[in-house]
Each structure stands twice: as C-alpha cells, then as structure tokens.
Amino acid sequence: MEILVRAIYLVLMAGTAACSDRTRVAGGQSASVVPGDSVSPSSADSPEKQIVLRARAFDRADNLDSARILYEEAARRVPLVKDWLTLRAAGVTRDRGDRERMLSRVDLPVAQERRKPTEAIALERSGDVAGAIDAYSAIGERLAAIRLRMLAPADSQKMTIARRDLVALLAAPPSAQQAREAIVLFDKSFPNPTPVEQLTIARAAYAAGNAQRAASGYARAVAGGLGTSRDRFDNGLILARLNRDREAAAEFARVTSPEPLAAAARYQRARAMLAMGHREEARSALREITTAYPQDTSAASALLLLSDLATDDMRDADARVTLQSIARRFPRSRHASVALFRAGLIAYIAHDYRTAANELDS
C-alpha cells in the first residue's frame, strides 16, 4: 500500500522531479525561478497538480508562507498522498511548533522516516543555520552540515574546520554522488590543496568515477612523494580510461609489489601498449607474464589476450592451443569456461565437430 501511495505521489509531482527541494549551487546559494520554469502550471493539469506546481514555484522562490499554504491545501484535497505533501509543507514552515504539529500527522512509516530530514531542511530554510547544522549532523548528512558551516567564508576558523571535515568525509569513503559533490565544494572553496589532500581527493574521485579529477589528484600527490602501489595502479587505470596510454603504461611499470598487484599491472601495461599500436611489444610483455607469474590469474588473462591476438592474425591453431592451456593450467579460474568455449568454436569452424561438441559441453 505504501508503495502504491508513493507512486501516486510521484505521478502528482510529475514534471517537478527535476527541481530539488531547494536547488543549490555549490556554496549554498538557492536557484531563482525563471520565466517559463518547468514548475509553471498548465491548463491541462488537474486542479490538484496546479496547486502543487504553484506551491513548488513559491517554494523555489523562497516565498515559504505561500508555499506552505498551497502544500497544505493540496494535502487536504488528495488525502491518499497527504503525508508526502505534509512533509513538503513542514519543510517550508518557519515556526517549530507548527512543524511539530504537521509532522505528528504523518502516518506512513516510510514517510515518517523523512521527518528528521524535513526538520533539518526547515531549519535551514528558516535561517537557523546552527540548528540546521546540528540537525543534519544528527541524521548523518555530513556534507550538508559542512556546506552550512562554510556560509561565512571570512571566518577562517570555521573554514579550517570545514576543510578538515571535507577531507575526512572524502576519506570515509562516502557514496559516489556525495563524493562528487564534496569534491566540487572543496575545489571551489580551497584552490590550493596539499599533496595529502590531493591524494585523498584522488582516491575518492577514482571510487566515484570522476576520471579527470582522479588523474589530476594522483599526479599532484605523486609529485609530492605520496602514493602507494595501489594508488599508482589505480592511476594507471584512470589514465588508460582517459586514453592517455603512454602515461598509463609508465605508471603501471612503477608497480612492482605486492606480487598479485604487480602481475595485474604488467597485464594492464601490455594492454596500454596494444592501445598505442605496439603490438609485438605487447605480445612479448604478455608472454613474460605467463612465465614470471605462472600461478597468478593475470597469467590466465594474458593467455586469453594472446589467443585473441593469434585469432586476429588468422592463426586459429595457435589460438586454440593457447586456449586449451588456460583450461589446463587454470581449471577453476573464471577464464577456464571462456577458453573452452572459444576453443570449441574454433574446432567447430574447422569442422572438427566431435571435439567441438566435447569442449562446448565441458
């Protein structure tokens, strides 16, 4: 039932989903309503949806009292989704007592979970920055609390604390979305990160999929003498993703321990060589992996890639021998079944149907 109610609410709010509760740029400034905004009501909308759309427009324009009145009216007219509209009304209500009365009327358990976040939003919207910071901190919204502490950039002590807290947040690590937002906020507010901060940001950016920022952070951290073998490996992956293959190959070459990571780095270096068009060098590098790390799964990966290269060169017999060696040397690896399947296909193409059947059934 709660899911159905939530779905109806989302339908009612269709067309406004792109508008956040209070759209912000980094640093906490609210976005203003512009002519032709997507929250403008249309004559084709139902009366209830028109009320919500007008409430959203007032909401975004910081006309909180008018927004509250309209949200409450919408909640009265559409009782099935009253809890969600009541939460929106509470979020723009300045008086704590009024908010408490509104929030006490929220019945659905899933909506009740939004009462504390709504209280934090309302405190911020009402200008109670200290109260909002405490409320956001209490519910684990660390980034929102940090952002509010940074509203007075002239306060050097608060900015120092915020800087430290941002770095600690990024080191946690946070969710990908939170990491991206925190990095944007840090870079805008603190243009000269230390090498230690760059390394923390690079790691968070790597985990969040922000390749450009990860690469720049790793570069500055390494220039400052920081970074582990894992950092160099991850930086190599990022550089390869950015098609900076020469730099990626150089970074992978610097990874010499621990052994499993070194084996993986040599394999990735060979792939970077291939991307640069250095086919024979890559082939030699892949063969070296199979002898230098004969028991490591990177050797299986290298053999699989060598079989692909042999196939590309129209040397199917050599490719098949290589694939069979993978199944024999690494029977429990994830590559074994792939190798047997490909070997079976090669046998089938060569009209060796009995062998193909045996390998495809393996």
Sequence and secondary structure as in RCSB ss.txt:
>XXXX:A:sequence
MEILVRAIYLVLMAGTAACSDRTRVAGGQSASVVPGDSVSPSSADSPEKQIVLRARAFDRADNLDSARILYEEAA
RRVPLVKDWLTLRAAGVTRDRGDRERMLSRVDLPVAQERRKPTEAIALERSGDVAGAIDAYSAIGERLAAIRLRM
LAPADSQKMTIARRDLVALLAAPPSAQQAREAIVLFDKSFPNPTPVEQLTIARAAYAAGNAQRAASGYARAVAGG
LGTSRDRFDNGLILARLNRDREAAAEFARVTSPEPLAAAARYQRARAMLAMGHREEARSALREITTAYPQDTSAA
SALLLLSDLATDDMRDADARVTLQSIARRFPRSRHASVALFRAGLIAYIAHDYRTAANELDS
>XXXX:A:secstr
 HHHHHHHHHHHTTT TTS TT B TTS B    TT TT   TTS HHHHHHHHHHHHHHTT HHHHHHHHHHHH
HH GGGHHHHHHHHHHT   HHHHHHHHHT   HHHHTTHHHHHHHHHHHTT HHHHHHHHHHTT HHHHHHHHT
T TT HHHHHHHHHHHHHHHTS   HHHHHHHHHHHHHH SS  HHHHHHHHHHHHHHT HHHHHHHHHHHHHTT
   HHHHHHHHHHHHHTT HHHHHHHHHT   SHHHHHHHHHHHHHHHHHTT HHHHHHHHHHHHHHSTTSHHHH
HHHHHHHHHHHHTT HHHHHHHHHHHHHH TTSHHHHHHHHHHHHHHHHTT HHHHHHHHT 
